[in-house]
Amino acid sequence: GLLYAWTFNSTLYVQEDSCRFVSQETGNLYIAKVEPSNVGNYTCVVTHSKAEQSIQGLPTPLILCSDGVMGEYEPKIEVRFPETFAPKGSSVKLECFALRK
């Protein structure tokens, strides 16, 4: 399987917390509330667990908008939930995000 992680400014791995989440389904990095300390370059690191090899993508800069304008559309909830089956007593992690388009 593939494992996704992100580095910040090519040195520190982004730690998941209440504001940051890395989707192991898509590899996307989600930041809930961007702060000035989040500004910098983010690089995706994909690891193939069986082959024990990692590949880094190109850095993606995150720039803080100073004018406060977020976009022309209001946030909306994406509703595309697949059927999920799980054995009784197991743990399941579901992902749901409000996206700004």
C-alpha positions in Angstrom: 0.0 0.0 0.0 0.9 3.6 -0.4 1.4 5.9 2.6 1.2 9.7 2.2 3.0 12.3 4.2 3.9 16.0 3.7 7.0 18.0 4.7 7.0 21.7 5.5 9.9 23.7 4.1 11.7 20.4 3.1 12.7 19.6 6.6 9.8 19.0 9.0 7.1 16.4 8.5 3.6 17.9 9.0 2.1 16.5 12.1 -1.6 15.8 12.1 -3.6 17.6 14.7 -6.9 19.4 15.1 -6.0 21.8 12.2 -4.0 19.5 9.9 -5.0 16.2 8.3 -3.4 14.0 5.6 -5.9 11.9 3.7 -4.5 8.4 3.2 -7.2 7.9 0.5 -6.1 10.8 -1.8 -2.8 12.0 -0.3 -4.3 15.5 0.1 -3.2 17.8 2.9 -6.0 19.7 4.6 -5.4 22.7 6.8 -8.5 23.9 8.7 -7.4 27.4 9.7 -4.4 28.9 7.9 -2.2 31.0 10.1 0.9 33.0 9.2 3.0 30.2 10.6 1.6 27.9 7.9 3.2 29.9 5.1 5.9 28.1 3.3 6.6 25.2 0.9 4.8 21.9 1.3 6.1 18.7 -0.4 4.1 15.4 -0.7 6.1 12.2 0.2 4.6 8.9 -1.1 6.0 5.7 0.4 5.3 2.2 -1.0 5.3 0.2 2.2 6.2 -3.2 0.6 8.9 -1.9 -1.6 10.2 0.5 1.2 10.7 3.3 -1.3 9.7 6.9 -1.1 9.2 9.5 -3.8 8.9 13.3 -3.2 6.8 15.6 -5.3 7.6 19.1 -6.2 7.2 21.8 -3.5 3.9 23.6 -3.4 4.0 27.1 -1.9 1.3 28.2 0.5 0.9 32.0 0.4 -1.4 33.9 2.8 -3.8 36.3 1.1 -3.5 39.7 2.7 -6.8 41.1 1.3 -8.9 38.5 3.1 -10.8 37.6 -0.1 -11.2 33.8 -0.1 -13.0 33.3 -3.4 -16.3 34.0 -5.2 -18.3 31.0 -3.8 -19.6 30.2 -0.4 -18.4 27.0 1.3 -20.4 23.9 0.4 -20.6 20.4 1.8 -19.6 17.7 -0.7 -21.9 14.7 -0.4 -20.4 11.6 -2.0 -20.4 9.0 0.7 -19.6 5.4 -0.5 -21.1 2.4 1.2 -18.7 1.3 4.0 -18.7 -2.2 5.5 -16.8 -3.1 8.6 -16.6 -6.1 10.9 -18.3 -5.7 14.2 -15.9 -4.4 16.8 -13.4 -3.0 14.3 -12.3 0.6 14.1 -13.2 2.7 11.0 -11.9 6.2 10.0 -14.3 8.1 7.7 -13.4 11.4 6.0 -15.8 14.2 5.4 -14.7 17.7 4.4 -16.4 21.1 3.7 -14.7 22.3 0.6 -14.5 25.8 -0.8 -14.9 25.9 -4.5 
